[in-house]
Amino acid sequence: MASKESVNPSPHLLSTFDLRGLPLRNRVVMAPLTRARAGRDRVPNELMVRYYTQRASAGLIIAEAATISEQGFGWVDSPGIYNDAQVAGWAKITAALHDRGTPFFLQLWHCGRASHSSFHDGQAAVSASAIKIHGDTIHTPKGKEPYETPRALATAEVVAVAEDYRRAAERAKAAGFDGVEIHAANGYLIHQFLDSKTNQRTDRYGGSVENRFRFLREIVEGILTVWPAARVGVRLSPNGNFNDMGAPDFRETFAYVAAQLNAYELAYLHVMDGLAFGFHEQGRPMTLAEFRAVFSGPLLGNCGYTQQTAEETIASGKADLIAFGRPFLSNPDLVERFANGWELNPPADLKVWSAPTAQGYTDFPFHPRT
């Protein structure tokens, strides 16, 4: 006799969802996960095709962050979306996933100060302001190096970077993606503009929360000339301290940002509400309920969710979708395991997260009954 759990363990999490006209077969989202398998040319390859198609049962897959330009580098062997070869590489993955009926969004990325001069021919990385990350070393093409003080972008350069995002969005469309996600989280460039800790500018991109939001607003509006709003998402991490982030006014900042984004009727707002990546402890953590109050569109929760907590969160109406990151590393059939109450594989060892091999990437076992 089947166990109670195997009958319908997660009726809400595993239910269908209409994402602004894009049908999803379940509400399990594969979170963007930087896996560093694209090689020095940053072109998506056949190994990456295999990796993503193994996980095609997700309702939506958000591809790992892709740098929008060479200036955006900050991670060894991560993929890009700034040249024709990269478009062609991504196109193989989008085609393979579409053959399996899986919608696929691309996350657009610029690392900003979370980088090093080793990525930039000896030139300083850029940021909103010349404020250094205080923390551990960064892994660079030359090995581990201490963080450096970035160079503040000039006003005209900020405008040019926003245009780089728009061009990257064009290339994502050419590669066959179903939409794009703007990475405004985890201490990368857009987050560096939003956060008063890292933005001490005195031009129109600094000071008030309205000015600190301006860079993201211009990126969104530029991308909306390429994609309809229903195919553009934004990711925020209001609580995280990753890359040395977190300011006392974070609650005011992110409530304002979410309210402003609401006016665009975007595909979704992706909120890193969990604390699994660390908490800056600048106040009570922001909750999905706070974002629900100011953002009326689809809401995607992320960070540290289990099958049970994801089910409870969707059932309560706090979120429409839940993204899973680390569980998808070692469980390519995560959705099937959820649906059948099957035990998960052991977590992937940190050493294989960004190792440049198939080992620890495409060799995790499916459940025997998958």
Residue pairs with C-beta under 8 A, 6 or more apart in sequence:
3 341
5 341
6 340
6 341
8 14
9 307
9 311
9 338
9 339
9 340
9 341
10 307
10 310
10 311
10 338
10 339
11 311
12 27
12 311
12 314
12 315
13 26
13 27
13 28
13 307
13 310
13 311
13 314
13 322
13 338
14 26
14 27
14 28
14 335
14 338
14 339
15 26
15 27
16 23
16 24
16 25
16 26
17 23
17 24
17 26
17 27
17 59
17 298
17 320
17 321
18 24
19 60
19 103
19 230
19 267
19 268
19 298
19 321
20 230
20 231
20 265
20 267
20 297
20 298
21 230
22 103
22 178
22 179
22 230
22 231
22 267
24 59
24 60
24 103
24 321
25 59
25 101
26 57
26 58
26 59
26 335
27 59
27 314
27 320
27 321
27 322
28 58
28 59
28 310
28 321
28 322
28 324
28 334
28 335
28 338
29 58
29 59
29 60
29 61
29 62
29 300
29 302
29 321
29 322
29 323
29 324
30 55
30 58
30 60
30 61
30 62
30 323
30 324
30 325
30 328
31 62
31 302
31 323
31 324
31 325
31 328
32 62
32 63
32 64
32 65
32 107
32 181
32 183
32 235
32 325
33 64
33 325
33 328
33 329
34 64
34 65
34 75
34 78
34 354
35 48
35 51
35 64
35 353
35 354
35 361
36 75
36 76
36 77
36 78
36 353
36 354
36 355
36 356
37 45
37 47
37 48
37 51
37 77
37 356
37 361
38 44
38 45
38 48
38 77
38 78
38 79
38 80
38 89
39 45
39 77
39 356
40 77
41 85
42 67
42 77
42 78
42 79
42 80
42 86
43 79
43 80
43 85
43 86
43 88
43 89
44 79
44 86
44 89
44 90
44 92
44 93
45 89
46 92
47 358
47 361
47 362
48 79
48 89
48 93
49 92
49 93
49 96
50 362
51 361
51 362
52 61
52 63
52 93
52 96
52 97
52 104
53 93
53 96
53 97
53 100
54 332
54 333
54 362
54 366
55 61
55 328
55 332
55 334
56 96
56 97
56 100
56 101
56 102
57 102
57 333
57 334
57 335
57 336
58 102
58 328
58 334
58 335
59 103
59 321
59 335
60 102
60 103
60 104
60 105
60 321
61 97
61 102
61 103
61 104
61 105
62 104
62 105
62 106
62 107
62 181
62 233
62 270
62 323
63 90
63 93
63 104
63 105
63 106
63 107
63 177
64 78
64 79
64 107
65 75
65 78
65 107
65 108
65 109
65 183
66 78
66 79
66 80
66 81
66 86
66 90
66 106
66 107
66 108
66 109
66 168
66 172
67 73
67 74
67 78
67 79
67 80
67 81
67 82
67 109
67 110
67 111
68 80
68 81
68 82
68 108
68 109
68 110
68 161
68 164
68 165
68 167
68 168
69 82
69 110
69 161
69 164
69 168
70 80
70 82
70 120
71 110
71 120
71 126
71 161
71 164
72 109
72 110
72 111
72 112
72 164
72 189
73 111
73 115
73 119
73 120
74 111
74 112
74 114
74 115
74 116
74 119
74 125
74 138
74 188
75 111
75 139
76 139
76 140
76 141
76 354
77 354
77 356
78 109
79 86
79 89
79 90
80 86
81 87
81 90
81 106
81 108
81 168
81 171
81 172
81 175
82 164
82 167
82 168
82 171
86 171
86 175
87 171
87 174
87 175
88 175
90 106
90 172
90 175
90 176
90 177
91 174
91 175
91 176
93 104
94 104
94 175
94 176
94 177
94 178
95 176
97 103
97 104
98 104
98 176
103 178
103 179
104 176
104 177
104 178
105 177
105 178
105 179
105 180
105 181
105 231
105 233
105 267
106 172
106 175
106 177
106 179
106 180
106 181
107 180
107 181
107 182
107 183
107 235
108 165
108 168
108 169
108 172
108 180
108 181
108 182
108 183
109 183
109 188
110 161
110 164
110 165
110 183
110 188
110 189
110 190
111 125
111 188
111 189
112 125
112 126
112 127
112 128
112 150
112 188
112 189
112 190
112 191
112 192
113 125
113 126
113 127
113 131
113 132
113 133
113 147
113 150
113 189
113 192
113 198
113 243
114 125
114 133
114 138
114 187
114 188
114 243
115 125
115 138
115 150
116 125
116 138
116 140
116 145
116 147
116 148
117 123
117 124
117 125
117 148
118 140
118 141
118 142
118 145
119 125
119 140
119 141
123 151
124 148
124 149
124 150
124 151
125 148
125 150
125 151
126 150
126 151
126 152
126 153
126 157
126 189
127 150
127 151
127 152
127 153
127 189
127 192
127 198
128 152
128 153
128 189
128 192
128 193
128 198
128 199
128 200
128 201
128 205
128 206
128 215
129 152
129 192
129 198
129 199
129 200
129 201
129 206
130 149
130 150
130 151
130 152
131 149
131 150
131 197
131 198
131 200
132 147
132 148
132 149
132 150
133 147
133 187
133 243
133 244
134 147
134 244
135 147
135 243
135 244
137 144
137 145
137 146
137 147
138 144
138 145
138 146
138 147
139 354
152 201
153 161
155 203
155 204
155 205
158 205
158 215
159 218
161 189
161 215
162 215
162 218
162 219
162 222
163 222
165 182
165 219
165 222
165 223
166 219
166 222
166 223
166 225
166 226
168 180
169 180
169 222
169 223
169 226
169 227
170 226
172 180
173 226
173 227
178 231
179 227
179 230
179 231
179 232
179 233
179 267
180 223
180 227
180 231
180 232
180 233
181 232
181 233
181 234
181 235
181 270
182 190
182 216
182 219
182 220
182 223
182 232
182 233
182 234
182 235
183 190
183 235
184 190
184 191
184 194
184 216
184 234
184 235
184 236
184 257
185 191
185 235
185 236
185 237
185 240
185 270
185 272
186 237
186 240
186 242
186 243
186 245
186 272
186 277
187 198
187 237
187 240
187 242
187 243
187 244
187 245
188 243
190 215
190 216
190 219
191 198
191 236
191 237
191 243
191 245
192 198
192 199
193 199
193 205
193 212
193 214
193 215
193 216
194 212
194 213
194 215
194 216
194 253
194 254
194 257
195 212
195 245
195 246
195 247
195 250
195 253
196 212
196 247
196 248
196 249
196 253
197 245
197 246
197 247
198 245
199 205
199 206
199 212
200 206
201 207
201 211
204 211
204 214
205 211
205 212
205 214
205 215
206 212
209 249
209 252
209 253
209 256
209 257
210 256
212 253
213 256
213 257
213 260
216 234
216 257
217 260
220 232
220 234
220 261
220 264
220 266
223 232
224 232
224 264
229 264
229 265
229 266
229 267
230 265
230 266
230 267
231 267
232 264
232 266
232 267
233 266
233 267
233 268
233 269
233 270
233 300
234 261
234 266
234 269
234 270
235 270
235 271
235 272
236 254
236 257
236 258
236 269
236 270
236 271
236 272
237 245
237 271
237 272
237 277
237 303
238 250
238 251
238 253
238 254
238 271
238 272
238 273
238 285
238 286
239 250
239 272
239 273
239 274
239 275
239 279
239 280
239 285
239 286
240 246
240 272
240 275
240 277
240 278
240 279
240 280
240 303
241 277
241 278
241 279
241 280
241 281
242 277
242 278
245 280
246 280
246 281
246 282
247 253
247 280
247 282
248 282
248 283
250 280
250 282
250 283
250 286
251 283
251 284
251 286
251 290
254 286
254 291
255 286
255 290
255 291
255 294
258 269
258 291
258 294
258 295
259 294
259 295
261 269
261 295
262 269
262 294
262 295
262 296
262 297
265 297
266 297
267 297
267 298
268 297
268 298
268 299
268 300
268 320
268 321
269 291
269 295
269 297
269 298
269 299
269 300
270 300
270 302
270 323
271 286
271 288
271 291
271 299
271 300
271 301
271 302
272 302
272 303
273 285
273 286
273 287
273 288
273 291
273 301
273 302
273 303
274 301
274 302
274 303
274 304
274 305
275 285
275 303
275 304
276 303
276 304
277 303
279 285
287 318
288 299
288 301
288 313
288 318
288 319
289 318
291 299
292 299
292 317
292 318
298 320
298 321
299 318
299 319
299 320
299 321
300 319
300 320
300 321
300 322
300 323
301 310
301 313
301 318
301 319
301 321
301 322
301 323
302 322
302 323
302 324
302 325
303 325
305 313
305 322
305 323
305 324
307 338
310 322
310 324
313 319
313 322
314 320
314 321
314 322
324 334
326 347
326 348
327 334
327 344
327 347
328 334
329 347
329 348
329 353
329 364
330 344
330 345
330 346
330 347
330 348
330 364
331 337
331 344
331 345
331 364
332 364
332 366
333 366
333 367
333 370
334 344
336 342
336 366
336 367
336 370
337 343
337 344
337 367
337 370
340 367
340 369
342 367
342 369
345 364
345 365
348 360
348 364
349 360
351 360
352 359
352 360
352 361
353 360
355 361
